[in-house]
Amino acid sequence: MTEPDRRRVLYVIVCAAGPAGDVGKLVTLAHQRGWNVQIIATPSALDFIDVPALEAQTGHPVRSQYRKPGEPRSPKADAIIVAPATYNTINKWAAGISDTYALGILAEAPGLGIPVVVLPFVNTALAGRHPFQRSITDLRAEGVRILLGPGEFEPHTPGTGGNYLAAYPWPLTLDEAERF
């Protein structure tokens, strides 16, 4: 494949939160817009997603661990979407923790100039905590686009997350990634 023929590569990092089971909706939208999609799951997210279905849909293995020596590399990302993003992943990323493959990708992305869009799925008890607010501020200062707040996606009341799964705005993440 020549460089002009190369499709844009989108990494979708999926975390262990309620909307994760519907990440295939984002893959469909991305394919319709010409993206080549690579799913990267946090280890906990593997229990939330249908790995074989996503591998069939994307044509790529779902990655959750670093590759072994000699295994092929994933194509370089042109953009990254983290959705649904959890309290845990956002705080670890902002703190510089890189203890999973997904966090390793995220740790490097700002330094590599790769645009990153994050759509958290958190409740108000977590979103209101100082560590989370500090993490959001720190990541935004590094150029990470976090879709959280009025007009984007609001945190939900604890115990009500299931009521918001159908309204999770997957298209918003892709729209934002394409603005870079």
VMD Tcl script that builds the backbone (N, CA, C; Angstrom):
set m [mol new atoms 540]
animate dup $m
set s [atomselect $m all]
$s set {name element resname resid chain x y z} {
  {N N MET 1 A 0.844 -1.161 0.000}
  {CA C MET 1 A 0.000 0.000 0.000}
  {C C MET 1 A 0.896 1.232 0.000}
  {N N THR 2 A 0.648 2.144 -0.890}
  {CA C THR 2 A 1.425 3.377 -0.925}
  {C C THR 2 A 0.901 4.346 0.121}
  {N N GLU 3 A 1.726 5.282 0.548}
  {CA C GLU 3 A 1.343 6.214 1.601}
  {C C GLU 3 A 0.054 6.975 1.285}
  {N N PRO 4 A -0.152 7.502 0.050}
  {CA C PRO 4 A -1.393 8.221 -0.226}
  {C C PRO 4 A -2.637 7.335 -0.107}
  {N N ASP 5 A -2.480 6.001 -0.252}
  {CA C ASP 5 A -3.610 5.084 -0.170}
  {C C ASP 5 A -3.903 4.653 1.270}
  {N N ARG 6 A -3.033 4.964 2.193}
  {CA C ARG 6 A -3.171 4.510 3.568}
  {C C ARG 6 A -4.374 5.161 4.234}
  {N N ARG 7 A -5.237 4.324 4.812}
  {CA C ARG 7 A -6.373 4.860 5.570}
  {C C ARG 7 A -5.882 5.370 6.916}
  {N N ARG 8 A -6.535 6.405 7.410}
  {CA C ARG 8 A -6.206 6.918 8.737}
  {C C ARG 8 A -6.452 5.828 9.772}
  {N N VAL 9 A -5.561 5.751 10.749}
  {CA C VAL 9 A -5.641 4.725 11.786}
  {C C VAL 9 A -6.159 5.352 13.076}
  {N N LEU 10 A -7.204 4.760 13.602}
  {CA C LEU 10 A -7.814 5.205 14.847}
  {C C LEU 10 A -7.666 4.110 15.895}
  {N N TYR 11 A -6.986 4.447 16.983}
  {CA C TYR 11 A -6.965 3.546 18.130}
  {C C TYR 11 A -8.179 3.898 18.986}
  {N N VAL 12 A -8.942 2.889 19.352}
  {CA C VAL 12 A -10.038 3.056 20.292}
  {C C VAL 12 A -9.646 2.301 21.551}
  {N N ILE 13 A -9.386 3.058 22.615}
  {CA C ILE 13 A -9.037 2.453 23.896}
  {C C ILE 13 A -10.311 2.375 24.712}
  {N N VAL 14 A -10.699 1.168 25.043}
  {CA C VAL 14 A -11.950 0.931 25.750}
  {C C VAL 14 A -11.643 0.468 27.171}
  {N N CYS 15 A -12.340 1.082 28.129}
  {CA C CYS 15 A -12.156 0.775 29.550}
  {C C CYS 15 A -13.385 0.032 30.079}
  {N N ALA 16 A -13.274 -0.490 31.279}
  {CA C ALA 16 A -14.325 -1.299 31.896}
  {C C ALA 16 A -15.425 -0.425 32.488}
  {N N ALA 17 A -16.338 0.004 31.639}
  {CA C ALA 17 A -17.503 0.781 32.065}
  {C C ALA 17 A -18.690 0.350 31.222}
  {N N GLY 18 A -19.878 0.627 31.709}
  {CA C GLY 18 A -21.104 0.163 31.085}
  {C C GLY 18 A -21.191 0.270 29.576}
  {N N PRO 19 A -20.866 1.414 28.964}
  {CA C PRO 19 A -21.004 1.534 27.506}
  {C C PRO 19 A -20.024 0.675 26.701}
  {N N ALA 20 A -19.026 0.110 27.318}
  {CA C ALA 20 A -17.994 -0.634 26.586}
  {C C ALA 20 A -18.571 -1.717 25.676}
  {N N GLY 21 A -19.649 -2.352 26.102}
  {CA C GLY 21 A -20.247 -3.414 25.292}
  {C C GLY 21 A -20.772 -2.933 23.956}
  {N N ASP 22 A -20.948 -1.631 23.805}
  {CA C ASP 22 A -21.446 -1.057 22.549}
  {C C ASP 22 A -20.360 -0.389 21.726}
  {N N VAL 23 A -19.091 -0.640 22.005}
  {CA C VAL 23 A -18.004 0.022 21.279}
  {C C VAL 23 A -18.045 -0.301 19.783}
  {N N GLY 24 A -18.689 -1.391 19.421}
  {CA C GLY 24 A -18.853 -1.712 18.003}
  {C C GLY 24 A -19.593 -0.621 17.243}
  {N N LYS 25 A -20.436 0.151 17.931}
  {CA C LYS 25 A -21.122 1.277 17.288}
  {C C LYS 25 A -20.109 2.317 16.815}
  {N N LEU 26 A -19.104 2.565 17.644}
  {CA C LEU 26 A -18.053 3.522 17.261}
  {C C LEU 26 A -17.237 2.965 16.100}
  {N N VAL 27 A -16.960 1.682 16.117}
  {CA C VAL 27 A -16.206 1.060 15.024}
  {C C VAL 27 A -16.966 1.218 13.707}
  {N N THR 28 A -18.267 0.969 13.732}
  {CA C THR 28 A -19.083 1.119 12.522}
  {C C THR 28 A -19.020 2.549 11.994}
  {N N LEU 29 A -19.206 3.515 12.879}
  {CA C LEU 29 A -19.137 4.932 12.470}
  {C C LEU 29 A -17.767 5.271 11.886}
  {N N ALA 30 A -16.714 4.801 12.543}
  {CA C ALA 30 A -15.357 5.096 12.070}
  {C C ALA 30 A -15.103 4.474 10.707}
  {N N HIS 31 A -15.558 3.245 10.507}
  {CA C HIS 31 A -15.385 2.605 9.196}
  {C C HIS 31 A -16.132 3.388 8.117}
  {N N GLN 32 A -17.323 3.858 8.444}
  {CA C GLN 32 A -18.101 4.636 7.469}
  {C C GLN 32 A -17.385 5.920 7.072}
  {N N ARG 33 A -16.530 6.420 7.956}
  {CA C ARG 33 A -15.794 7.656 7.679}
  {C C ARG 33 A -14.366 7.390 7.193}
  {N N GLY 34 A -14.062 6.132 6.889}
  {CA C GLY 34 A -12.782 5.812 6.274}
  {C C GLY 34 A -11.636 5.512 7.220}
  {N N TRP 35 A -11.913 5.276 8.490}
  {CA C TRP 35 A -10.853 4.963 9.445}
  {C C TRP 35 A -10.571 3.466 9.491}
  {N N ASN 36 A -9.335 3.116 9.702}
  {CA C ASN 36 A -8.897 1.766 10.021}
  {C C ASN 36 A -8.826 1.718 11.546}
  {N N VAL 37 A -9.593 0.849 12.194}
  {CA C VAL 37 A -9.742 0.873 13.652}
  {C C VAL 37 A -8.991 -0.274 14.317}
  {N N GLN 38 A -8.245 0.074 15.351}
  {CA C GLN 38 A -7.558 -0.889 16.221}
  {C C GLN 38 A -8.137 -0.728 17.623}
  {N N ILE 39 A -8.733 -1.790 18.161}
  {CA C ILE 39 A -9.267 -1.753 19.522}
  {C C ILE 39 A -8.164 -2.150 20.492}
  {N N ILE 40 A -8.010 -1.330 21.537}
  {CA C ILE 40 A -7.096 -1.624 22.641}
  {C C ILE 40 A -7.949 -1.592 23.901}
  {N N ALA 41 A -7.953 -2.692 24.624}
  {CA C ALA 41 A -8.787 -2.795 25.818}
  {C C ALA 41 A -7.922 -2.836 27.071}
  {N N THR 42 A -8.393 -2.153 28.108}
  {CA C THR 42 A -7.741 -2.351 29.398}
  {C C THR 42 A -8.037 -3.797 29.804}
  {N N PRO 43 A -7.202 -4.391 30.636}
  {CA C PRO 43 A -7.464 -5.786 31.027}
  {C C PRO 43 A -8.869 -5.996 31.597}
  {N N SER 44 A -9.353 -5.082 32.407}
  {CA C SER 44 A -10.692 -5.222 32.986}
  {C C SER 44 A -11.783 -5.090 31.933}
  {N N ALA 45 A -11.540 -4.348 30.880}
  {CA C ALA 45 A -12.551 -4.142 29.833}
  {C C ALA 45 A -12.824 -5.412 29.042}
  {N N LEU 46 A -11.912 -6.349 29.054}
  {CA C LEU 46 A -12.112 -7.588 28.295}
  {C C LEU 46 A -13.391 -8.305 28.705}
  {N N ASP 47 A -13.804 -8.151 29.960}
  {CA C ASP 47 A -15.045 -8.772 30.428}
  {C C ASP 47 A -16.288 -8.009 29.982}
  {N N PHE 48 A -16.127 -6.824 29.437}
  {CA C PHE 48 A -17.253 -5.983 29.037}
  {C C PHE 48 A -17.520 -6.037 27.532}
  {N N ILE 49 A -16.574 -6.523 26.763}
  {CA C ILE 49 A -16.682 -6.460 25.297}
  {C C ILE 49 A -16.718 -7.860 24.693}
  {N N ASP 50 A -17.209 -7.939 23.468}
  {CA C ASP 50 A -17.228 -9.186 22.707}
  {C C ASP 50 A -15.989 -9.190 21.810}
  {N N VAL 51 A -14.902 -9.758 22.325}
  {CA C VAL 51 A -13.622 -9.716 21.626}
  {C C VAL 51 A -13.708 -10.340 20.233}
  {N N PRO 52 A -14.251 -11.567 20.074}
  {CA C PRO 52 A -14.310 -12.134 18.717}
  {C C PRO 52 A -15.109 -11.276 17.733}
  {N N ALA 53 A -16.216 -10.703 18.191}
  {CA C ALA 53 A -17.019 -9.860 17.294}
  {C C ALA 53 A -16.244 -8.615 16.883}
  {N N LEU 54 A -15.534 -8.002 17.819}
  {CA C LEU 54 A -14.762 -6.801 17.494}
  {C C LEU 54 A -13.583 -7.126 16.575}
  {N N GLU 55 A -12.970 -8.276 16.769}
  {CA C GLU 55 A -11.878 -8.678 15.880}
  {C C GLU 55 A -12.389 -8.924 14.472}
  {N N ALA 56 A -13.565 -9.523 14.358}
  {CA C ALA 56 A -14.159 -9.734 13.036}
  {C C ALA 56 A -14.544 -8.401 12.405}
  {N N GLN 57 A -15.061 -7.487 13.197}
  {CA C GLN 57 A -15.502 -6.188 12.690}
  {C C GLN 57 A -14.331 -5.323 12.234}
  {N N THR 58 A -13.228 -5.349 12.990}
  {CA C THR 58 A -12.096 -4.480 12.660}
  {C C THR 58 A -11.079 -5.140 11.735}
  {N N GLY 59 A -11.040 -6.463 11.760}
  {CA C GLY 59 A -10.016 -7.174 10.999}
  {C C GLY 59 A -8.672 -7.196 11.707}
  {N N HIS 60 A -8.665 -6.808 12.979}
  {CA C HIS 60 A -7.445 -6.759 13.781}
  {C C HIS 60 A -7.692 -7.433 15.127}
  {N N PRO 61 A -6.650 -7.996 15.723}
  {CA C PRO 61 A -6.829 -8.531 17.075}
  {C C PRO 61 A -7.080 -7.406 18.071}
  {N N VAL 62 A -7.914 -7.662 19.058}
  {CA C VAL 62 A -8.086 -6.723 20.163}
  {C C VAL 62 A -6.838 -6.861 21.019}
  {N N ARG 63 A -6.174 -5.745 21.254}
  {CA C ARG 63 A -4.921 -5.765 22.019}
  {C C ARG 63 A -5.189 -5.340 23.452}
  {N N SER 64 A -4.610 -6.059 24.404}
  {CA C SER 64 A -4.698 -5.644 25.801}
  {C C SER 64 A -3.366 -5.829 26.513}
  {N N GLN 65 A -2.397 -6.387 25.782}
  {CA C GLN 65 A -1.071 -6.598 26.342}
  {C C GLN 65 A -0.030 -6.158 25.320}
  {N N TYR 66 A 1.147 -5.859 25.830}
  {CA C TYR 66 A 2.251 -5.527 24.933}
  {C C TYR 66 A 2.530 -6.723 24.035}
  {N N ARG 67 A 2.972 -6.448 22.827}
  {CA C ARG 67 A 3.268 -7.531 21.893}
  {C C ARG 67 A 4.539 -8.239 22.331}
  {N N LYS 68 A 4.646 -9.478 21.941}
  {CA C LYS 68 A 5.848 -10.260 22.235}
  {C C LYS 68 A 6.894 -9.959 21.165}
  {N N PRO 69 A 8.161 -10.161 21.476}
  {CA C PRO 69 A 9.189 -9.960 20.455}
  {C C PRO 69 A 8.859 -10.777 19.204}
  {N N GLY 70 A 9.001 -10.151 18.062}
  {CA C GLY 70 A 8.734 -10.828 16.800}
  {C C GLY 70 A 7.303 -10.711 16.317}
  {N N GLU 71 A 6.379 -10.334 17.186}
  {CA C GLU 71 A 4.998 -10.136 16.753}
  {C C GLU 71 A 4.904 -8.817 15.996}
  {N N PRO 72 A 4.018 -8.759 15.006}
  {CA C PRO 72 A 3.915 -7.519 14.231}
  {C C PRO 72 A 3.390 -6.361 15.077}
  {N N ARG 73 A 3.864 -5.175 14.744}
  {CA C ARG 73 A 3.401 -3.957 15.406}
  {C C ARG 73 A 2.050 -3.563 14.831}
  {N N SER 74 A 1.277 -2.867 15.635}
  {CA C SER 74 A 0.052 -2.252 15.133}
  {C C SER 74 A 0.468 -1.045 14.305}
  {N N PRO 75 A -0.343 -0.672 13.320}
  {CA C PRO 75 A -0.009 0.542 12.570}
  {C C PRO 75 A -0.037 1.753 13.495}
  {N N LYS 76 A 0.756 2.768 13.183}
  {CA C LYS 76 A 0.815 3.986 13.998}
  {C C LYS 76 A -0.532 4.696 13.969}
  {N N ALA 77 A -0.962 5.167 15.132}
  {CA C ALA 77 A -2.250 5.857 15.240}
  {C C ALA 77 A -2.166 7.273 14.704}
  {N N ASP 78 A -3.205 7.680 13.980}
  {CA C ASP 78 A -3.375 9.071 13.569}
  {C C ASP 78 A -4.197 9.827 14.604}
  {N N ALA 79 A -4.998 9.104 15.377}
  {CA C ALA 79 A -5.804 9.675 16.453}
  {C C ALA 79 A -6.164 8.551 17.415}
  {N N ILE 80 A -6.496 8.945 18.636}
  {CA C ILE 80 A -6.898 7.984 19.671}
  {C C ILE 80 A -8.177 8.492 20.311}
  {N N ILE 81 A -9.118 7.572 20.496}
  {CA C ILE 81 A -10.326 7.847 21.270}
  {C C ILE 81 A -10.308 6.916 22.470}
  {N N VAL 82 A -10.532 7.474 23.656}
  {CA C VAL 82 A -10.646 6.682 24.875}
  {C C VAL 82 A -12.102 6.763 25.303}
  {N N ALA 83 A -12.831 5.649 25.102}
  {CA C ALA 83 A -14.262 5.648 25.404}
  {C C ALA 83 A -14.754 4.216 25.600}
  {N N PRO 84 A -15.479 3.950 26.627}
  {CA C PRO 84 A -15.687 4.824 27.758}
  {C C PRO 84 A -14.415 4.898 28.601}
  {N N ALA 85 A -14.125 6.063 29.095}
  {CA C ALA 85 A -12.951 6.262 29.949}
  {C C ALA 85 A -13.399 6.235 31.409}
  {N N THR 86 A -12.677 5.504 32.220}
  {CA C THR 86 A -13.044 5.369 33.626}
  {C C THR 86 A -12.246 6.318 34.515}
  {N N TYR 87 A -12.751 6.492 35.695}
  {CA C TYR 87 A -12.086 7.259 36.753}
  {C C TYR 87 A -10.668 6.731 36.948}
  {N N ASN 88 A -10.538 5.423 37.035}
  {CA C ASN 88 A -9.246 4.794 37.274}
  {C C ASN 88 A -8.252 5.086 36.147}
  {N N THR 89 A -8.656 4.878 34.906}
  {CA C THR 89 A -7.750 5.093 33.778}
  {C C THR 89 A -7.348 6.560 33.669}
  {N N ILE 90 A -8.292 7.461 33.821}
  {CA C ILE 90 A -7.976 8.888 33.716}
  {C C ILE 90 A -6.979 9.298 34.798}
  {N N ASN 91 A -7.211 8.870 36.034}
  {CA C ASN 91 A -6.305 9.249 37.127}
  {C C ASN 91 A -4.924 8.624 36.974}
  {N N LYS 92 A -4.855 7.368 36.582}
  {CA C LYS 92 A -3.547 6.730 36.397}
  {C C LYS 92 A -2.778 7.397 35.261}
  {N N TRP 93 A -3.457 7.666 34.164}
  {CA C TRP 93 A -2.819 8.307 33.009}
  {C C TRP 93 A -2.258 9.664 33.403}
  {N N ALA 94 A -3.060 10.473 34.063}
  {CA C ALA 94 A -2.609 11.809 34.457}
  {C C ALA 94 A -1.434 11.741 35.435}
  {N N ALA 95 A -1.397 10.692 36.244}
  {CA C ALA 95 A -0.311 10.531 37.219}
  {C C ALA 95 A 0.952 9.941 36.594}
  {N N GLY 96 A 0.878 9.581 35.326}
  {CA C GLY 96 A 2.048 9.036 34.643}
  {C C GLY 96 A 2.234 7.545 34.842}
  {N N ILE 97 A 1.210 6.867 35.317}
  {CA C ILE 97 A 1.300 5.423 35.527}
  {C C ILE 97 A 1.069 4.716 34.195}
  {N N SER 98 A 1.937 3.766 33.913}
  {CA C SER 98 A 1.881 3.040 32.643}
  {C C SER 98 A 1.981 1.546 32.917}
  {N N ASP 99 A 1.028 1.015 33.673}
  {CA C ASP 99 A 1.100 -0.388 34.081}
  {C C ASP 99 A 0.259 -1.333 33.225}
  {N N THR 100 A -0.331 -0.825 32.140}
  {CA C THR 100 A -1.037 -1.664 31.175}
  {C C THR 100 A -0.657 -1.190 29.773}
  {N N TYR 101 A -0.949 -2.008 28.800}
  {CA C TYR 101 A -0.678 -1.622 27.413}
  {C C TYR 101 A -1.448 -0.346 27.054}
  {N N ALA 102 A -2.728 -0.279 27.446}
  {CA C ALA 102 A -3.537 0.907 27.129}
  {C C ALA 102 A -2.924 2.160 27.735}
  {N N LEU 103 A -2.506 2.092 28.985}
  {CA C LEU 103 A -1.894 3.263 29.621}
  {C C LEU 103 A -0.541 3.599 29.006}
  {N N GLY 104 A 0.190 2.602 28.547}
  {CA C GLY 104 A 1.453 2.859 27.859}
  {C C GLY 104 A 1.240 3.650 26.576}
  {N N ILE 105 A 0.218 3.281 25.822}
  {CA C ILE 105 A -0.131 4.013 24.596}
  {C C ILE 105 A -0.501 5.459 24.950}
  {N N LEU 106 A -1.334 5.613 25.974}
  {CA C LEU 106 A -1.781 6.945 26.371}
  {C C LEU 106 A -0.646 7.786 26.937}
  {N N ALA 107 A 0.270 7.165 27.648}
  {CA C ALA 107 A 1.386 7.912 28.228}
  {C C ALA 107 A 2.239 8.566 27.145}
  {N N GLU 108 A 2.410 7.882 26.031}
  {CA C GLU 108 A 3.249 8.405 24.944}
  {C C GLU 108 A 2.531 9.382 24.016}
  {N N ALA 109 A 1.225 9.238 23.887}
  {CA C ALA 109 A 0.481 9.968 22.858}
  {C C ALA 109 A 0.714 11.483 22.859}
  {N N PRO 110 A 0.611 12.173 24.001}
  {CA C PRO 110 A 0.839 13.628 23.941}
  {C C PRO 110 A 2.242 13.984 23.453}
  {N N GLY 111 A 3.236 13.223 23.882}
  {CA C GLY 111 A 4.607 13.484 23.467}
  {C C GLY 111 A 4.857 13.194 22.001}
  {N N LEU 112 A 4.043 12.316 21.418}
  {CA C LEU 112 A 4.166 11.987 19.998}
  {C C LEU 112 A 3.299 12.889 19.123}
  {N N GLY 113 A 2.518 13.749 19.752}
  {CA C GLY 113 A 1.650 14.637 18.984}
  {C C GLY 113 A 0.423 13.953 18.410}
  {N N ILE 114 A 0.031 12.824 18.980}
  {CA C ILE 114 A -1.157 12.113 18.501}
  {C C ILE 114 A -2.381 12.713 19.179}
  {N N PRO 115 A -3.360 13.185 18.426}
  {CA C PRO 115 A -4.564 13.738 19.035}
  {C C PRO 115 A -5.311 12.672 19.832}
  {N N VAL 116 A -5.757 13.051 21.034}
  {CA C VAL 116 A -6.491 12.130 21.901}
  {C C VAL 116 A -7.790 12.794 22.342}
  {N N VAL 117 A -8.887 12.043 22.185}
  {CA C VAL 117 A -10.210 12.469 22.622}
  {C C VAL 117 A -10.679 11.478 23.674}
  {N N VAL 118 A -11.184 11.993 24.795}
  {CA C VAL 118 A -11.602 11.158 25.914}
  {C C VAL 118 A -13.062 11.440 26.241}
  {N N LEU 119 A -13.858 10.378 26.354}
  {CA C LEU 119 A -15.251 10.506 26.771}
  {C C LEU 119 A -15.443 9.677 28.041}
  {N N PRO 120 A -15.359 10.350 29.204}
  {CA C PRO 120 A -15.507 9.625 30.468}
  {C C PRO 120 A -16.927 9.097 30.680}
  {N N PHE 121 A -17.011 8.021 31.438}
  {CA C PHE 121 A -18.289 7.517 31.936}
  {C C PHE 121 A -18.090 7.339 33.430}
  {N N VAL 122 A -18.423 8.388 34.178}
  {CA C VAL 122 A -18.204 8.407 35.619}
  {C C VAL 122 A -19.444 8.972 36.318}
  {N N ASN 123 A -19.572 8.626 37.592}
  {CA C ASN 123 A -20.691 9.181 38.346}
  {C C ASN 123 A -20.260 10.477 39.037}
  {N N THR 124 A -21.240 11.187 39.558}
  {CA C THR 124 A -20.967 12.492 40.153}
  {C C THR 124 A -20.096 12.389 41.405}
  {N N ALA 125 A -20.215 11.287 42.151}
  {CA C ALA 125 A -19.388 11.126 43.352}
  {C C ALA 125 A -17.909 11.043 42.982}
  {N N LEU 126 A -17.597 10.370 41.887}
  {CA C LEU 126 A -16.208 10.271 41.434}
  {C C LEU 126 A -15.763 11.539 40.713}
  {N N ALA 127 A -16.622 12.055 39.849}
  {CA C ALA 127 A -16.261 13.241 39.054}
  {C C ALA 127 A -16.011 14.467 39.920}
  {N N GLY 128 A -16.629 14.528 41.083}
  {CA C GLY 128 A -16.460 15.675 41.953}
  {C C GLY 128 A -15.228 15.615 42.840}
  {N N ARG 129 A -14.546 14.500 42.830}
  {CA C ARG 129 A -13.366 14.357 43.687}
  {C C ARG 129 A -12.196 15.173 43.156}
  {N N HIS 130 A -11.444 15.726 44.072}
  {CA C HIS 130 A -10.294 16.560 43.713}
  {C C HIS 130 A -9.272 15.817 42.832}
  {N N PRO 131 A -8.927 14.550 43.146}
  {CA C PRO 131 A -7.955 13.878 42.268}
  {C C PRO 131 A -8.432 13.792 40.812}
  {N N PHE 132 A -9.713 13.545 40.619}
  {CA C PHE 132 A -10.248 13.451 39.259}
  {C C PHE 132 A -10.221 14.821 38.580}
  {N N GLN 133 A -10.645 15.860 39.287}
  {CA C GLN 133 A -10.639 17.207 38.726}
  {C C GLN 133 A -9.219 17.625 38.345}
  {N N ARG 134 A -8.262 17.310 39.195}
  {CA C ARG 134 A -6.861 17.626 38.915}
  {C C ARG 134 A -6.376 16.862 37.677}
  {N N SER 135 A -6.766 15.596 37.570}
  {CA C SER 135 A -6.370 14.788 36.408}
  {C C SER 135 A -6.924 15.370 35.120}
  {N N ILE 136 A -8.184 15.776 35.140}
  {CA C ILE 136 A -8.800 16.379 33.953}
  {C C ILE 136 A -8.043 17.640 33.558}
  {N N THR 137 A -7.757 18.481 34.538}
  {CA C THR 137 A -7.027 19.732 34.282}
  {C C THR 137 A -5.640 19.451 33.717}
  {N N ASP 138 A -4.931 18.503 34.306}
  {CA C ASP 138 A -3.580 18.177 33.850}
  {C C ASP 138 A -3.576 17.624 32.431}
  {N N LEU 139 A -4.500 16.723 32.123}
  {CA C LEU 139 A -4.551 16.150 30.774}
  {C C LEU 139 A -4.953 17.202 29.741}
  {N N ARG 140 A -5.894 18.055 30.091}
  {CA C ARG 140 A -6.276 19.135 29.164}
  {C C ARG 140 A -5.094 20.065 28.903}
  {N N ALA 141 A -4.271 20.303 29.920}
  {CA C ALA 141 A -3.090 21.163 29.754}
  {C C ALA 141 A -2.089 20.558 28.779}
  {N N GLU 142 A -2.133 19.246 28.596}
  {CA C GLU 142 A -1.257 18.568 27.636}
  {C C GLU 142 A -1.893 18.451 26.259}
  {N N GLY 143 A -3.071 19.046 26.082}
  {CA C GLY 143 A -3.717 19.035 24.777}
  {C C GLY 143 A -4.714 17.917 24.567}
  {N N VAL 144 A -4.985 17.127 25.595}
  {CA C VAL 144 A -5.963 16.053 25.490}
  {C C VAL 144 A -7.360 16.676 25.526}
  {N N ARG 145 A -8.211 16.272 24.608}
  {CA C ARG 145 A -9.585 16.803 24.526}
  {C C ARG 145 A -10.493 15.876 25.334}
  {N N ILE 146 A -11.004 16.365 26.454}
  {CA C ILE 146 A -11.864 15.576 27.331}
  {C C ILE 146 A -13.279 16.124 27.227}
  {N N LEU 147 A -14.184 15.268 26.794}
  {CA C LEU 147 A -15.576 15.640 26.558}
  {C C LEU 147 A -16.379 15.393 27.830}
  {N N LEU 148 A -16.289 16.318 28.743}
  {CA C LEU 148 A -16.956 16.174 30.027}
  {C C LEU 148 A -17.450 17.541 30.463}
  {N N GLY 149 A -18.734 17.625 30.712}
  {CA C GLY 149 A -19.285 18.881 31.182}
  {C C GLY 149 A -20.482 19.316 30.368}
  {N N PRO 150 A -20.981 20.504 30.626}
  {CA C PRO 150 A -22.170 21.000 29.930}
  {C C PRO 150 A -21.994 20.976 28.410}
  {N N GLY 151 A -23.011 20.461 27.737}
  {CA C GLY 151 A -22.990 20.401 26.282}
  {C C GLY 151 A -22.217 19.220 25.736}
  {N N GLU 152 A -21.607 18.452 26.598}
  {CA C GLU 152 A -20.871 17.270 26.142}
  {C C GLU 152 A -21.496 16.046 26.811}
  {N N PHE 153 A -20.851 15.493 27.810}
  {CA C PHE 153 A -21.435 14.362 28.511}
  {C C PHE 153 A -21.258 14.585 29.998}
  {N N GLU 154 A -22.358 14.577 30.701}
  {CA C GLU 154 A -22.372 14.880 32.134}
  {C C GLU 154 A -22.199 13.603 32.951}
  {N N PRO 155 A -21.531 13.701 34.085}
  {CA C PRO 155 A -21.512 12.560 35.006}
  {C C PRO 155 A -22.938 12.250 35.471}
  {N N HIS 156 A -23.160 10.992 35.817}
  {CA C HIS 156 A -24.482 10.553 36.255}
  {C C HIS 156 A -24.493 10.339 37.775}
  {N N THR 157 A -25.678 10.344 38.349}
  {CA C THR 157 A -25.845 10.082 39.771}
  {C C THR 157 A -25.399 8.645 40.069}
  {N N PRO 158 A -24.689 8.411 41.175}
  {CA C PRO 158 A -24.267 7.047 41.502}
  {C C PRO 158 A -25.451 6.068 41.468}
  {N N GLY 159 A -25.195 4.916 40.890}
  {CA C GLY 159 A -26.204 3.870 40.799}
  {C C GLY 159 A -27.155 3.995 39.632}
  {N N THR 160 A -26.985 5.026 38.798}
  {CA C THR 160 A -27.904 5.227 37.667}
  {C C THR 160 A -27.228 5.075 36.307}
  {N N GLY 161 A -25.985 4.645 36.269}
  {CA C GLY 161 A -25.251 4.559 35.010}
  {C C GLY 161 A -25.969 3.769 33.934}
  {N N GLY 162 A -26.666 2.715 34.324}
  {CA C GLY 162 A -27.389 1.900 33.356}
  {C C GLY 162 A -28.444 2.669 32.588}
  {N N ASN 163 A -28.940 3.743 33.175}
  {CA C ASN 163 A -29.954 4.564 32.506}
  {C C ASN 163 A -29.368 5.402 31.373}
  {N N TYR 164 A -28.049 5.496 31.298}
  {CA C TYR 164 A -27.397 6.385 30.335}
  {C C TYR 164 A -26.640 5.647 29.231}
  {N N LEU 165 A -26.718 4.335 29.229}
  {CA C LEU 165 A -25.959 3.562 28.238}
  {C C LEU 165 A -26.411 3.876 26.813}
  {N N ALA 166 A -27.701 3.900 26.583}
  {CA C ALA 166 A -28.216 4.142 25.229}
  {C C ALA 166 A -27.904 5.554 24.748}
  {N N ALA 167 A -27.737 6.491 25.685}
  {CA C ALA 167 A -27.475 7.891 25.319}
  {C C ALA 167 A -25.985 8.207 25.209}
  {N N TYR 168 A -25.133 7.211 25.434}
  {CA C TYR 168 A -23.688 7.470 25.378}
  {C C TYR 168 A -23.342 7.972 23.979}
  {N N PRO 169 A -22.750 9.158 23.864}
  {CA C PRO 169 A -22.587 9.820 22.554}
  {C C PRO 169 A -21.337 9.395 21.772}
  {N N TRP 170 A -21.313 8.155 21.309}
  {CA C TRP 170 A -20.182 7.668 20.519}
  {C C TRP 170 A -19.836 8.610 19.365}
  {N N PRO 171 A -20.817 9.107 18.588}
  {CA C PRO 171 A -20.464 9.974 17.450}
  {C C PRO 171 A -19.706 11.240 17.859}
  {N N LEU 172 A -19.973 11.747 19.047}
  {CA C LEU 172 A -19.296 12.949 19.526}
  {C C LEU 172 A -17.779 12.749 19.561}
  {N N THR 173 A -17.353 11.559 19.948}
  {CA C THR 173 A -15.906 11.301 20.039}
  {C C THR 173 A -15.266 11.350 18.657}
  {N N LEU 174 A -15.917 10.741 17.705}
  {CA C LEU 174 A -15.371 10.703 16.340}
  {C C LEU 174 A -15.396 12.084 15.700}
  {N N ASP 175 A -16.485 12.814 15.913}
  {CA C ASP 175 A -16.552 14.194 15.406}
  {C C ASP 175 A -15.365 15.010 15.937}
  {N N GLU 176 A -15.093 14.864 17.225}
  {CA C GLU 176 A -14.014 15.627 17.847}
  {C C GLU 176 A -12.656 15.177 17.336}
  {N N ALA 177 A -12.453 13.875 17.169}
  {CA C ALA 177 A -11.167 13.368 16.658}
  {C C ALA 177 A -10.892 13.895 15.254}
  {N N GLU 178 A -11.942 14.081 14.471}
  {CA C GLU 178 A -11.760 14.551 13.097}
  {C C GLU 178 A -11.537 16.063 13.024}
  {N N ARG 179 A -11.651 16.770 14.119}
  {CA C ARG 179 A -11.388 18.213 14.132}
  {C C ARG 179 A -9.900 18.522 14.219}
  {N N PHE 180 A -9.113 17.555 14.616}
  {CA C PHE 180 A -7.672 17.790 14.774}
  {C C PHE 180 A -7.012 17.942 13.422}
}
mol reanalyze $m
mol bondsrecalc $m
mol representation Tube
mol addrep $m
